[in-house]
Each structure stands twice: as C-alpha cells, then as structure tokens.
C-alpha cells in the first residue's frame, strides 16, 4: 500500500473520514479537501484489491445494500431509456443486478467484474455472463462502442480513476 495524492485532482490535502478493519488489513477512507473526492489512502495495489474483494467484500456486501441499489438501478434505467440508450457497458457489475435490469428492459448490456465469485453469482442468479476482468484490462482491449457506460460505486474502488474515465471515453459512441 502506498500513500497517494487525490486520484482526481492530485491534491495532497485530505482528511481522514473513517477506518475500515477487516481480517489482516485496515483501510482508511479519506476525503480530498480540494475536490471532495473520497478514496482509499494508502492505496492498495491491484493484487491487494483483488485479494480483498475475493476474501472480505462479497460476504459483507451481499444483501446489505440491495434495496438501496435497486431503487438507484431502476432510476438510472429510467433515465437511460428516456435518453434512447440501446447499448451499455457496465463496469464493476458486482453480482450483475444492474446488468440484469437493463437487459430485461431491452438495453444490450455488457458487464465487467474483477471478482470471480461475483461473476459466478451473476450466472447462477441472473443467467448472465460477466467478463471477469479489471475495468482497466477490459477497456484497454475494448473493440466496440457503446451509447453509455455506467460505473456505479466503482471509481472509489479502483486505482487511478482518472485513467479509467479516459479509457472509458474511447469506448463511447460519438454524440
């Protein structure tokens, strides 16, 4: 883990908001005093993140936020339909709930999720296939364009979110 500046504005001015303790690891959530972005500091490596999500996150996350997420997912779906979106890339798909909702509404959606167990749950619960890749890896290999890209509760979980946004822009259709 490495102490970092804000991944969005590069400011070194932040305040600690909370500490999260898990078996074998402790994470600090901080808020940038310049732009207001919340992030983990020190920043875990990609390997540490995958280890964390594969051992701690899924068990604690399952069913805790689903009611809140469902309300948000349906509101975002309504907005995408209103804007005429027919294709969507969902980065950080978790267990596939949002991908499933979009597909049922007729929006062609591809989901990307780095946690293998979440991909398995998506297949079992919703009969959907998610790409088991990091957001960055998928975006670097992306060979198509989408009407929209969603990253719900994702940017605070990835190293270098500015880079993810730049890469995602290359996968968007013009207009």
Secondary structure, 3 states (H helix, E strand, C coil): CECCCCCCCCCCCEEEEEEEEECCEEEEEEEECCCCCEEECCECCHHHHHHHHHHHHHHHHCCCCHHHHHHHHHHHHHHHHHCCCCEEEEECCCCCHHHHHHHHCCCEEEEECCCHHHHHHHHHHHCCCEECCCHHHHHHHCCCCECEEECCCCHHHCCCHHHHHHHHHCCECCC
